[in-house]
Amino acid sequence: MNHSIEPACKLACPRFAGAGAAITVNDAMPRRMTILFYDMVDSTTLANQVGVEELLVILRALHSTVTRAMKAQEGFVARYMGDGGVAYFGWPAPRADAAERAVYAALRALDAVAALVLPSARRLHLRIGIATGVVVVDDVAGTGTMLGMDVVGVAPNVAARLEALAPRDTIVVDEATRRLAGDGFAWRGLGSVAAKGIGNSLRAWQVGAPSTADAPARAGAKPMPSSTASSDRRIRAPGLPAAC
């Protein structure tokens, strides 16, 4: 992943804003949240094969596609990090079903990104890591604006490590996320995995599709939107569509 951090479009772009609740920069209250990291696979290879303008179009399409999937489940996209990003579930408004929503959003993101059609007939691939834990969201940089917002705790580190371990087109979650998300998904236990800085005690799970089509409705989560509009799936290059 390219780790040059850029803020998401924030509140200036309603499409990229998270849940509808008012956002306070200096939150600083411990709360349980689910953190999702996503990353495009083989982005360095892609960057060496296409021109910079086409690469920009691809990245914009990637991020807007993933962001729609996150927003459909009330996720808040907090950062874009080159060819990846991070989203929060359970912030700014706490949600008892944050973990479940994050998993639904991740599944939708995989499907939607796989459906993108590039001019060169290439296909994009994601890997996603999700973790749940007690964190604090605050203006850690002291800017007094959303630009300084970050999340502090173990869960972001775990989610980032799981994302790095995930094979392409898969979602890997921690034990807390698997437990809170419930049995409405196809789970595959990966046992204890070794993660840098965390050790060998991290129990991980790979998640598959919901076990029944109506699971989101039963759980109170929003149904995953279908990719019916071709404009959402087909990337047009070399034009540069506005990000917001």
N, C-alpha and C positions, 0 to 999 in steps of 0.2 A: 504494500500500500504506500502511496505517496503521502507523507505525513505533513505536508505544508497545509496548515489548517486555515480554512476560510469559513466565516460565519455563513449560515444559511440565510435566505432572503429575509428572515425574521418577520417582524410585523408589517414591514413596508409592502410585503407581498402576501395577500390573504391566502393564496393557494398554498404557501409554504408555512403558514402559521399552524400551530398545533391545535389543541383543543380550544374551545371557544371561551374558556374562563380567562379573566383578567390575569396578566402576568406581572408579578413583582420581582424585580431583579434581586434585591436583597432578601431572599427567602430565608435561608440559613436555619431551616427547621428540619431535623432528622425525619425521614419518612421512607417507607418501603416503596421502591420503584423497580421497574424492569427496564434494563438497558439493552439496546440492540445495536450491534455493529454490523455493517455490511461492507463488502469490498468486491470490486470487479476482478475476476481472475484473468491473469495473463495480460494485464493492461500495459506492461512495459513492451511486450511483443507487439501489441496493437499499435502503440505509439510509434514504433519503428517502422510500421508498415503503411501508415496513412499520413496525410498532411496534417498540419496543425489545425487548420480550419475544420477539417472533417473530424478530427479528434475532439475539438470543442463541441461540435454538434452532437457527437456520440455521448460525451459526458453530460451535456445538458439533458439529453433524452433519458440517460440512465438515472440521473438524480430526480428529474421530474416524475419519472415512472415509479421509482421507489417511494418518493414522497407521497404520491397519490395513495399508494398502498398503506403507508403509515397513517395518513390522515383519515382514511376510511375506518380505521380502528381507534381513532382518537389519539394517535401517537403524535409526538412533537419532535420534528426534525431539528436538532440543535446545532449540528455541525456538518459541513461537507469537508472531507479530507481528501482532496485530489480525486481519486477514483473510488472513494468510499464515503461513509458517513456514519453518524450516530443518531439514534432516536431514543426518546424517553417515553415510557408508558407509565401513567400514574402521576403525571406532572403536566401542567400546573395544578390540575384538580386530582386529588387522590382517587384511585379506582381499585376496588377489591378484585376486579377481573383483569388487571393490567397485564399479568403474565399470559393469560389466555389470548388477550387481544394482540399482544406482541407476536405470539406464534401464528395467529391467523394472518397478521400483516406480513410476516416473513414468508409464509407460503404464497400469499398473493403476489408479493414482490418477485419471488422466483418465477412464477408463471408469467407475469407481465413482462419481465425483462427477457425471458426466453422467447416471447412473442414479438419482440422488436425486430424489425427487418432493416438491416443495414444496406446501403447502396452496393457494397461489394459482396453481399450475400453472407457476410460473416454473422455469427450469433454471439451474443454477449452471455457471460456466465457469472453468477454471483456465488459468494459463500457468506454465511450469516452466523453470528454468534450472539447468544442471548443469555443474560444472567439477571438474577433478582436479589436485592438486598437492601439494607438500610443505608441511605446516602443523604448528603446535604447538597442542595442546589444553591449556589450563591455567586455573587459577583466577585470571584476570587482575584481578579486583576485590579479591582478597585476603580473601574472606569465609570461606574454609575449608570451604565447602559447594558443592553443585552450582549454587546460585544465581549464583555468580560465574564459572561455567565459560563459556569462549568459545574460539573457534578463531582463530588468528592466522596470516596468510599471504595470498598473492595469490589463491588459489583461491576463497575466500568472496566476494571482491570481483568476480571474474569471473563466478561463478554468479549473483550478484545483478544484475549488468549484463545478462547473457544473459536472465534472467527478465524484466527490464524491456523487453527488445527483442522477446520472443516474442509472436506473435499469440495470440489466445485459442485454447484447446484444442490447444496445441502445446507441444513440448519442444525447447529449443535447448541444445546442448552445445558445449563447447570441443573443440579438436583432440585434446587428451590423452584426454579421455573417449571420443571417437569411436574413437580408436586402440585403447584398452584394452578397450572394450566389444566390439569385434570386428565381424565381418561378418554376424552373425545378425539384423541389423535392416535396415529400409529407410531408408537415409541419403540426405539431400538437402543437398548443399553450398550454403552461403549466401555463400561467399567471405569476404573480410575485412570485418568490420563495425566501425563506429565506436562506441566505448563510453566514456562519461565517465570520465576519469582513467586510461584504458588506451590510448587512441589508436586508430588505424585498423589496427593489426596483429593484431587478434583474429580468428582464423579460426573460423567457427561452422558448425555442422551442425544441421539439423532431423531428428528421428528419427521413424520410423513404426513400425508393428507388426513383431514378429519375422517373419523370412522363412519360418519353418516353425513349426508348432504345438508341436513337441517340443524347440525350442531351449533352454528353461530346463532340461530334464532332461539334455540333452547337456552343458550348461555346468556342471552341478552346482548351479545355482541352484534355489531352491524354486519349484515351479509356482505361478503366480498363482492365488489363491483365487477361486472364482466367487462372484458376488453372488446367492446363492440365497435368503437370508433377507430377507423383505420388511421386517423391522424394521431392517435395515441400510441400506435405500434410501429408506424413506418417513419424512419428517419430520412429527412430530405437534406442532401448536401449538394453544393457547399454553402447554401444559405445559412445564416445564423439566426435562428428564432430567438426572440427575447426569452430570458430565463423566467421572467415574472409576467 
